[in-house]
Amino acid sequence: MLQALTNARIAAKDRMLDHHAVLIEDGWIADIVPSNDSRLGAIANHDLKGALLLPGFIDTQVNGGGGVLFNDEPTVGTIRRMSAAHRKFGTTGFLPTLISDDLSVMERAIGAVAQAVRDGVPGVLGIHLEGPFISPARKGVHNVEKFRQIDARAFDILTSLKGAKTLVTLAPEMTTPEMIARLSAAGVIVAAGHTNATYDQIVDAYRHGLTGFTHLFNAMSPLTGREPGVVGAALSSPTSYCGIIVDGRHVHPEVLKLALRCKPHDRFMLVTDALANVGTSLETFQLLGATIRIHNGVYVDENGTLAGSALDMSRAVRNAMDFLGVSLIEAITMASAAPAAFLGLGHEVGQIAKGLRANFVVADNALKVHGTWIDGVPFDGASG
């Protein structure tokens, strides 16, 4: 059944559209038409009362939300709670993220994501496996006892999810270029993270199928005068995608401003790296046996090591504008079109355009979220 979203300021590709309406049919965007289009008088209209209509946000790094962590209980029930918590803040597509764990836990997590997709849990696009194929030198809060090589069994697990996306964060120096190529050929999206690789190792990995970098600047070899490191390789590659945590603590805003000068904005992706707190008032919880607490707006372990963030996507978009000085369209691109393209889903999601899925954020001018639409289904509830 054809229906319309009317009376909104629409973020359509590279510009804001006024005096237009979005037509939806069977969960897809049928058209974007002027507000005087004759069809609007014969179909159901949803008056958005002057609100912003934005493409749904896509978060490629979601460890938890709604009071639960994916590592603690990798089940469909956990994914449902994460989905419900994050969509209140504009996230209409996400990857439940499992940090370094045993292969048996990874199998359970992949099975849960596959079932969630079959069950139609709103917004589930696949899974992000962050480790355990990473470097002890850049471990962050990951448990080194879980670290391992990508052997035959691990490869089979990493390539087992069908009908959804698999993103793997690994340290290129802890595997081989040939293995990266095999993973890429099998459809796995490979990102570098928690890595102490050299510039040359990253360039070689990039030639073999590496396409992204997980939480740029954090848990990776830095850019220095004599060794560009992972950061230098990421910023000198014009086509790679970089996830960034814009909370003012993980990376200094001035450093991120410099990064944005190195390559197009649409190669940077806003991510939350969110833990269990989103949608709750949690300030402490357990993560793989470690006590995680909020300190000055970020989560840290007992040693003060950063452990994910307290961000949600609506705040990440606001922070990108406030801290980095980007425009609303640029911030929205970093939250929607860029991650969609990185995941190979730009033909389905990430923009408000004819022929794409009807995934939207309804927000006020302060970017407080008042509702989301996922595949043409509205979810009300103000947050952000």
Secondary structure as the mmCIF struct_conf table of DSSP 4:
data_model
#
loop_
_struct_conf.conf_type_id
_struct_conf.id
_struct_conf.beg_label_comp_id
_struct_conf.beg_label_asym_id
_struct_conf.beg_label_seq_id
_struct_conf.end_label_comp_id
_struct_conf.end_label_asym_id
_struct_conf.end_label_seq_id
STRN STRN1 GLN A 3 ALA A 12
TURN_TY1_P TURN_TY1_P1 LYS A 13 ASP A 14
STRN STRN2 ARG A 15 GLU A 25
TURN_TY1_P TURN_TY1_P2 ASP A 26 GLY A 27
STRN STRN3 TRP A 28 PRO A 34
TURN_TY1_P TURN_TY1_P3 SER A 35 ASN A 36
HELX_RH_3T_P HELX_RH_3T_P1 SER A 38 ALA A 42
BEND BEND1 ILE A 43 ILE A 43
STRN STRN4 ALA A 44 PRO A 55
HELX_LH_PP_P HELX_LH_PP_P1 GLY A 56 GLY A 56
STRN STRN5 PHE A 57 VAL A 62
STRN STRN6 GLY A 64 GLY A 65
TURN_TY1_P TURN_TY1_P4 GLY A 66 GLY A 67
STRN STRN7 VAL A 68 LEU A 69
TURN_TY1_P TURN_TY1_P5 PHE A 70 ASP A 72
BEND BEND2 THR A 75 THR A 75
HELX_RH_AL_P HELX_RH_AL_P1 VAL A 76 ARG A 87
TURN_TY1_P TURN_TY1_P6 LYS A 88 GLY A 90
STRN STRN8 THR A 91 ILE A 99
BEND BEND3 SER A 100 SER A 100
HELX_RH_AL_P HELX_RH_AL_P2 LEU A 103 ASP A 119
TURN_TY1_P TURN_TY1_P7 GLY A 120 GLY A 120
TURN_TY1_P TURN_TY1_P8 PRO A 122 GLY A 123
STRN STRN9 VAL A 124 VAL A 124
STRN STRN10 GLY A 126 GLU A 130
BEND BEND4 PRO A 132 ILE A 134
HELX_RH_3T_P HELX_RH_3T_P2 PRO A 136 ARG A 138
TURN_TY1_P TURN_TY1_P9 GLY A 140 VAL A 141
BEND BEND5 HIS A 142 HIS A 142
HELX_RH_3T_P HELX_RH_3T_P3 VAL A 144 LYS A 146
HELX_RH_AL_P HELX_RH_AL_P3 ALA A 152 LEU A 158
TURN_TY1_P TURN_TY1_P10 THR A 159 THR A 159
BEND BEND6 GLY A 163 ALA A 164
STRN STRN11 LYS A 165 LEU A 170
HELX_RH_3T_P HELX_RH_3T_P4 PRO A 172 MET A 174
BEND BEND7 THR A 175 THR A 175
HELX_RH_AL_P HELX_RH_AL_P4 PRO A 177 ALA A 185
TURN_TY1_P TURN_TY1_P11 ALA A 186 GLY A 187
STRN STRN12 ILE A 189 ALA A 192
BEND BEND8 HIS A 194 HIS A 194
STRN STRN13 THR A 195 THR A 195
HELX_RH_AL_P HELX_RH_AL_P5 TYR A 199 ARG A 207
TURN_TY1_P TURN_TY1_P12 HIS A 208 GLY A 209
STRN STRN14 LEU A 210 PHE A 213
BEND BEND9 THR A 214 HIS A 215
TURN_TY1_P TURN_TY1_P13 LEU A 216 ALA A 219
STRN STRN15 MET A 220 MET A 220
HELX_LH_PP_P HELX_LH_PP_P2 SER A 221 LEU A 223
BEND BEND10 GLY A 225 ARG A 226
HELX_RH_AL_P HELX_RH_AL_P6 GLY A 229 SER A 236
BEND BEND11 PRO A 238 THR A 239
STRN STRN16 TYR A 241 ILE A 244
BEND BEND12 ASP A 247 VAL A 251
HELX_RH_AL_P HELX_RH_AL_P7 PRO A 253 LEU A 260
TURN_TY1_P TURN_TY1_P14 ARG A 261 CYS A 262
BEND BEND13 LYS A 263 LYS A 263
HELX_RH_3T_P HELX_RH_3T_P5 HIS A 265 ARG A 267
STRN STRN17 PHE A 268 LEU A 270
STRN STRN18 ALA A 274 ALA A 274
TURN_TY1_P TURN_TY1_P15 ALA A 276 GLY A 279
BEND BEND14 THR A 280 THR A 280
STRN STRN19 THR A 284 LEU A 287
TURN_TY1_P TURN_TY1_P16 LEU A 288 GLY A 289
STRN STRN20 ALA A 290 HIS A 295
TURN_TY1_P TURN_TY1_P17 ASN A 296 GLY A 297
STRN STRN21 VAL A 298 VAL A 300
TURN_TY1_P TURN_TY1_P18 GLU A 302 ASN A 303
STRN STRN22 LEU A 306 SER A 309
BEND BEND15 ALA A 310 ALA A 310
HELX_RH_AL_P HELX_RH_AL_P8 MET A 313 LEU A 324
HELX_RH_AL_P HELX_RH_AL_P9 LEU A 328 ALA A 335
TURN_TY1_P TURN_TY1_P19 SER A 336 SER A 336
HELX_RH_AL_P HELX_RH_AL_P10 ALA A 337 PHE A 342
TURN_TY1_P TURN_TY1_P20 LEU A 343 GLY A 344
TURN_TY1_P TURN_TY1_P21 GLY A 346 GLU A 348
BEND BEND16 VAL A 349 GLN A 351
TURN_TY1_P TURN_TY1_P22 LYS A 354 GLY A 355
BEND BEND17 LEU A 356 LEU A 356
STRN STRN23 ARG A 357 ARG A 357
STRN STRN24 PHE A 360 ALA A 363
TURN_TY1_P TURN_TY1_P23 ASN A 365 ALA A 366
STRN STRN25 VAL A 369 ILE A 374
TURN_TY1_P TURN_TY1_P24 ASP A 375 GLY A 376
STRN STRN26 VAL A 377 SER A 383
#
